[in-house]
Amino acid sequence: MAEVILTGLADEGPVSKRAEEQLTMCRALGLSYYSVRFIDLGSGVKNVMQLTDEEVRKLQKLHADFEMRVSSVASPIGKVKLRDVEDGTNNRYVPFERYLKEEVARAIELAQAFETKLIRGFSFYPTRDDDPEKHLPQAVKQLRAIAEACGEAGVFYGLEVEANLVGRSGELERALFDQVNHPNLGLVFDAANMVCQGYDADETFRQYEAMKPGLLWSHIKDYRIPAGMPRQRGYVDEDAMVHFCPADQGSADHRRLLGDLKQHLPSLTEKLRQRGIPGFFLDLEPHVKGGGQFGGFSGPDGFGVALRALCRVLDDVGIGYHLTAFDDLRRPG
């Protein structure tokens, strides 16, 4: 039977983002994996990239205590400008050699510390209002350097499709994947990130098909296109997006998307396991109470709603998954 592994960006649950609350929510919902992004280990909320070595050790202990594993380091790598040009955005510019030696290297260290093979990342911001294809050569060069660094460390860089980046569509993600042409670069599909740009279900499916040969895992959230919403091409105000919803209620048609994925899961899972990755992750990032450029919020109730919606879709299309059951709680003797 085709199966996936369920995981999620658990910082979308508890308001406090305390580590213990995130892990408690995951275990209560039956999840054994989560993606780490924003977290509070006692000294305030930090992005995972800002954790100290002491905080990393504390989180490692909590993982053992809660019997939780990390599916991916949900880093913001690649959400910086390609060029040092004032373009009306608040996006950072960092000289790439320094970025590679400092921030990319830290993301790799964190993946190794948390015993995951996967680093979520992005494809860099072109100058606002430029044609992203104009910036493909520079993005390819920088992504290849990241993939090479990941390859040396035995981890993988998952390139998420998202508005405003060079890789803002499935076709552009595929172009990056093909041109980088490195085994440690893969793609992360997100249907809501297509729909919020104005793609309908058919167009979203075509974007997914373009990315399919490079898929490493997929984010799960949806977006409902309101009646009369104009199609958006070009710059998207991510902080103004308010129509995120669970996977069984939006405009992306997750039943169609996951129904197609089902046909490829056995071979895809085998390929991933050969790389030391346990399987194909569906990574919940629900945003059901709001989302923006660097994160979102669902609350523990919204996170549960989103998980149950995903399970309904998986049941409908016949994809298997595992949530903690009574037998898992039993101990010998």
C-alpha positions as CSV (number, residue, x, y, z in Angstrom):
1,M,0.0,0.0,0.0
2,A,1.2,3.5,-0.8
3,E,2.1,5.3,2.4
4,V,3.3,8.7,3.6
5,I,4.7,10.0,6.8
6,L,2.7,12.8,8.5
7,T,4.6,15.7,10.1
8,G,4.1,19.4,10.6
9,L,5.5,22.8,11.4
10,A,4.5,22.5,15.1
11,D,5.2,26.2,15.8
12,E,1.9,27.0,14.2
13,G,0.1,25.4,17.2
14,P,0.8,26.8,20.7
15,V,0.6,30.6,21.0
16,S,3.8,30.6,23.2
17,K,5.8,28.4,20.8
18,R,7.3,26.8,23.9
19,A,9.1,23.6,22.9
20,E,7.3,21.5,25.4
21,E,3.9,22.7,24.2
22,Q,4.8,22.1,20.5
23,L,5.9,18.5,21.3
24,T,2.9,17.9,23.6
25,M,0.5,19.0,20.8
26,C,2.2,16.7,18.3
27,R,2.1,13.7,20.5
28,A,-1.5,14.3,21.5
29,L,-2.4,14.4,17.8
30,G,-0.5,11.2,17.2
31,L,2.4,12.6,15.3
32,S,5.9,11.2,15.8
33,Y,7.7,13.7,13.5
34,Y,7.7,17.5,13.3
35,S,9.6,20.2,11.4
36,V,11.4,22.7,13.6
37,R,11.1,26.4,12.7
38,F,10.3,28.9,15.5
39,I,10.7,27.7,19.0
40,D,11.1,28.9,22.6
41,L,13.5,26.9,24.8
42,G,13.2,29.3,27.8
43,S,14.9,32.4,26.5
44,G,12.2,33.7,24.1
45,V,11.0,32.7,20.7
46,K,13.8,32.1,18.2
47,N,14.1,30.9,14.7
48,V,15.8,27.5,14.7
49,M,18.8,29.1,13.0
50,Q,19.4,31.3,16.1
51,L,19.5,28.5,18.6
52,T,22.6,28.3,20.8
53,D,24.5,25.0,21.1
54,E,23.1,24.7,24.7
55,E,19.5,25.2,23.4
56,V,20.2,22.5,20.7
57,R,21.3,20.1,23.4
58,K,18.2,20.9,25.5
59,L,15.9,20.3,22.5
60,Q,17.7,17.0,21.7
61,K,16.8,15.9,25.2
62,L,13.2,16.9,24.8
63,H,13.0,14.9,21.6
64,A,14.2,11.9,23.5
65,D,11.7,12.5,26.4
66,F,8.8,13.0,24.0
67,E,9.9,10.3,21.6
68,M,9.7,12.8,18.8
69,R,11.9,13.1,15.7
70,V,12.6,16.0,13.3
71,S,11.5,15.6,9.7
72,S,13.2,18.7,8.5
73,V,15.0,21.9,9.6
74,A,12.5,24.5,8.3
75,S,15.2,27.1,7.7
76,P,14.7,30.4,5.9
77,I,17.8,29.8,3.8
78,G,17.3,31.3,0.4
79,K,15.0,34.1,1.6
80,V,17.5,36.8,0.9
81,K,18.1,39.0,-2.1
82,L,20.2,37.9,-5.0
83,R,21.4,41.5,-5.6
84,D,22.1,44.4,-3.3
85,V,19.5,46.6,-4.9
86,E,16.9,48.8,-3.1
87,D,13.5,47.5,-4.5
88,G,11.0,48.6,-1.9
89,T,11.0,45.3,0.0
90,N,12.4,44.5,3.5
91,N,14.3,41.5,2.2
92,R,17.9,41.2,3.4
93,Y,21.0,41.0,1.2
94,V,24.0,39.1,2.4
95,P,27.1,38.5,0.3
96,F,26.8,34.9,-0.8
97,E,30.2,33.6,0.2
98,R,29.6,34.8,3.8
99,Y,26.0,33.5,3.6
100,L,27.3,30.1,2.5
101,K,30.0,29.9,5.2
102,E,27.8,31.1,8.1
103,E,24.1,30.6,7.6
104,V,24.1,27.7,5.2
105,A,26.8,25.9,7.3
106,R,24.7,26.4,10.4
107,A,21.6,24.9,8.8
108,I,23.6,21.9,7.9
109,E,25.0,21.6,11.5
110,L,21.4,21.8,12.9
111,A,20.2,19.0,10.5
112,Q,23.0,16.8,11.7
113,A,22.4,17.6,15.3
114,F,18.7,16.8,15.0
115,E,19.4,13.7,12.9
116,T,17.4,14.7,9.9
117,K,18.5,14.5,6.2
118,L,16.3,17.4,5.2
119,I,16.7,21.2,5.2
120,R,13.8,23.2,3.9
121,G,15.0,26.3,1.9
122,F,14.2,28.7,-0.9
123,S,15.4,30.0,-4.2
124,F,16.3,33.7,-3.4
125,Y,14.5,36.9,-4.1
126,P,15.1,38.6,-7.5
127,T,14.8,42.3,-7.6
128,R,11.1,43.1,-7.2
129,D,9.1,43.4,-10.4
130,D,12.0,41.8,-12.5
131,D,11.3,38.8,-14.6
132,P,12.5,35.9,-12.4
133,E,13.9,34.1,-15.4
134,K,16.4,36.9,-15.8
135,H,17.8,35.8,-12.4
136,L,17.9,32.1,-13.1
137,P,21.7,31.9,-13.8
138,Q,22.7,33.5,-10.5
139,A,20.1,31.5,-8.5
140,V,21.4,28.3,-10.1
141,K,25.0,29.1,-9.3
142,Q,24.2,29.8,-5.6
143,L,21.9,26.8,-5.2
144,R,24.5,24.5,-6.7
145,A,27.0,25.7,-4.1
146,I,24.4,25.0,-1.4
147,A,23.7,21.6,-2.8
148,E,27.4,20.8,-2.9
149,A,27.8,21.8,0.7
150,C,24.8,19.6,1.6
151,G,26.3,16.7,-0.4
152,E,29.5,16.9,1.6
153,A,27.5,16.6,4.8
154,G,25.1,13.9,3.6
155,V,22.0,16.1,3.8
156,F,19.5,17.4,1.3
157,Y,18.2,20.9,0.4
158,G,14.5,21.0,-0.3
159,L,13.6,23.9,-2.5
160,E,10.1,25.1,-1.7
161,V,7.9,26.8,-4.3
162,E,6.7,30.2,-3.1
163,A,5.5,33.6,-4.4
164,N,8.0,36.4,-5.1
165,L,11.1,34.1,-5.2
166,V,12.9,33.0,-8.3
167,G,11.2,29.6,-7.9
168,R,7.7,31.0,-7.7
169,S,6.1,28.4,-10.0
170,G,6.5,24.7,-10.7
171,E,8.0,25.4,-14.1
172,L,10.7,27.7,-12.5
173,E,11.4,25.2,-9.8
174,R,11.9,22.5,-12.4
175,A,14.2,24.8,-14.3
176,L,16.3,25.4,-11.2
177,F,16.3,21.6,-10.4
178,D,17.4,20.7,-13.9
179,Q,20.1,23.3,-14.2
180,V,21.6,22.8,-10.8
181,N,21.6,19.1,-11.5
182,H,22.8,17.9,-8.2
183,P,21.6,14.8,-6.2
184,N,21.4,16.8,-3.0
185,L,18.9,19.3,-4.3
186,G,15.2,18.4,-4.4
187,L,11.8,20.2,-4.6
188,V,9.1,20.8,-2.0
189,F,5.6,21.4,-3.4
190,D,3.0,23.5,-1.7
191,A,-0.4,23.8,-3.4
192,A,-1.5,26.9,-1.4
193,N,1.5,28.8,-2.6
194,M,0.2,28.3,-6.1
195,V,-3.4,29.1,-5.4
196,C,-2.6,32.3,-3.5
197,Q,-1.0,33.6,-6.7
198,G,-4.2,33.0,-8.6
199,Y,-3.6,29.6,-10.1
200,D,-6.8,27.5,-10.4
201,A,-6.9,23.7,-9.7
202,D,-5.9,22.7,-13.3
203,E,-3.0,25.2,-13.3
204,T,-1.9,24.1,-9.8
205,F,-1.9,20.5,-11.0
206,R,0.4,21.4,-13.9
207,Q,2.8,23.1,-11.5
208,Y,2.9,20.0,-9.4
209,E,3.5,17.8,-12.5
210,A,6.4,20.1,-13.4
211,M,8.0,19.5,-10.0
212,K,7.2,15.8,-9.7
213,P,10.6,14.5,-11.0
214,G,12.4,16.4,-8.2
215,L,10.0,15.9,-5.3
216,L,11.6,15.4,-1.8
217,W,8.5,16.1,0.2
218,S,5.4,18.3,0.2
219,H,3.9,20.9,2.4
220,I,0.2,20.7,3.0
221,K,-2.1,23.7,3.2
222,D,-4.7,25.1,0.9
223,Y,-6.1,28.5,-0.1
224,R,-9.6,29.4,-1.1
225,I,-9.9,31.8,-4.0
226,P,-12.7,34.2,-3.1
227,A,-15.3,35.1,-5.8
228,G,-14.0,38.0,-7.9
229,M,-10.4,37.6,-6.7
230,P,-8.1,39.0,-9.4
231,R,-5.4,36.7,-10.8
232,Q,-2.0,37.7,-9.3
233,R,1.1,37.5,-11.4
234,G,4.2,39.2,-10.1
235,Y,4.7,40.5,-6.6
236,V,2.3,39.2,-4.0
237,D,1.7,40.9,-0.6
238,E,2.2,37.8,1.6
239,D,1.1,39.5,4.7
240,A,-2.3,40.3,3.2
241,M,-3.2,36.7,2.4
242,V,-6.1,35.6,4.6
243,H,-7.9,32.8,2.8
244,F,-5.8,29.8,3.9
245,C,-7.8,26.7,4.8
246,P,-7.5,22.9,5.4
247,A,-6.7,20.6,2.6
248,D,-10.3,19.4,2.0
249,Q,-11.7,22.9,1.6
250,G,-9.6,25.0,-0.7
251,S,-9.2,25.6,-4.4
252,A,-6.2,23.4,-5.1
253,D,-8.0,20.0,-5.2
254,H,-5.8,18.0,-2.9
255,R,-7.7,14.9,-3.7
256,R,-6.5,15.1,-7.3
257,L,-3.0,16.0,-6.3
258,L,-2.6,13.3,-3.7
259,G,-4.4,10.8,-5.9
260,D,-1.8,11.3,-8.6
261,L,1.0,11.2,-6.0
262,K,-0.3,7.8,-4.8
263,Q,0.8,6.2,-8.1
264,H,4.4,7.3,-7.6
265,L,4.8,6.7,-3.9
266,P,6.2,3.2,-4.0
267,S,9.1,4.1,-6.3
268,L,9.5,7.5,-4.7
269,T,9.7,6.0,-1.2
270,E,12.3,3.5,-2.3
271,K,14.4,6.2,-3.8
272,L,14.2,8.3,-0.6
273,R,15.1,5.3,1.6
274,Q,18.1,4.7,-0.5
275,R,19.2,8.2,0.5
276,G,18.6,7.6,4.2
277,I,15.3,9.4,4.3
278,P,12.6,7.3,6.0
279,G,9.8,8.1,3.4
280,F,7.8,10.8,1.8
281,F,6.7,13.4,4.3
282,L,3.5,15.4,4.1
283,D,4.4,18.4,6.2
284,L,1.4,20.3,7.6
285,E,1.8,24.1,7.5
286,P,-1.9,25.0,7.9
287,H,-1.9,28.8,8.3
288,V,-5.6,28.5,9.1
289,K,-5.6,31.5,11.4
290,G,-3.2,33.5,9.3
291,G,0.1,33.3,7.4
292,G,2.9,35.5,6.0
293,Q,6.4,35.6,4.6
294,F,8.2,33.8,7.4
295,G,5.5,31.8,9.2
296,G,1.9,31.3,10.2
297,F,-0.5,30.5,13.0
298,S,-3.2,27.9,13.4
299,G,-3.5,27.3,17.2
300,P,-3.6,23.8,18.6
301,D,-7.3,23.6,17.6
302,G,-6.6,24.7,14.0
303,F,-3.7,22.4,13.7
304,G,-5.9,19.5,14.7
305,V,-8.6,20.5,12.3
306,A,-6.0,20.7,9.5
307,L,-4.6,17.2,10.4
308,R,-8.0,15.6,10.4
309,A,-8.8,17.2,7.0
310,L,-5.6,15.8,5.6
311,C,-6.4,12.4,6.9
312,R,-9.8,12.5,5.3
313,V,-8.3,13.3,1.9
314,L,-5.7,10.5,2.4
315,D,-8.5,8.1,3.3
316,D,-10.5,9.1,0.2
317,V,-7.6,8.5,-2.2
318,G,-6.3,5.4,-0.4
319,I,-2.9,6.5,0.8
320,G,-1.8,5.0,4.1
321,Y,-0.4,6.9,7.1
322,H,0.3,6.2,10.8
323,L,-0.9,8.1,13.9
324,T,-0.1,6.8,17.4
325,A,-2.5,4.1,18.4
326,F,-3.2,2.2,21.6
327,D,-0.8,-0.6,20.7
328,D,2.0,1.9,20.3
329,L,1.6,3.0,23.9
330,R,2.0,-0.5,25.4
331,R,5.2,-1.5,27.0
332,P,6.6,-5.0,27.3
333,G,5.6,-6.5,30.7
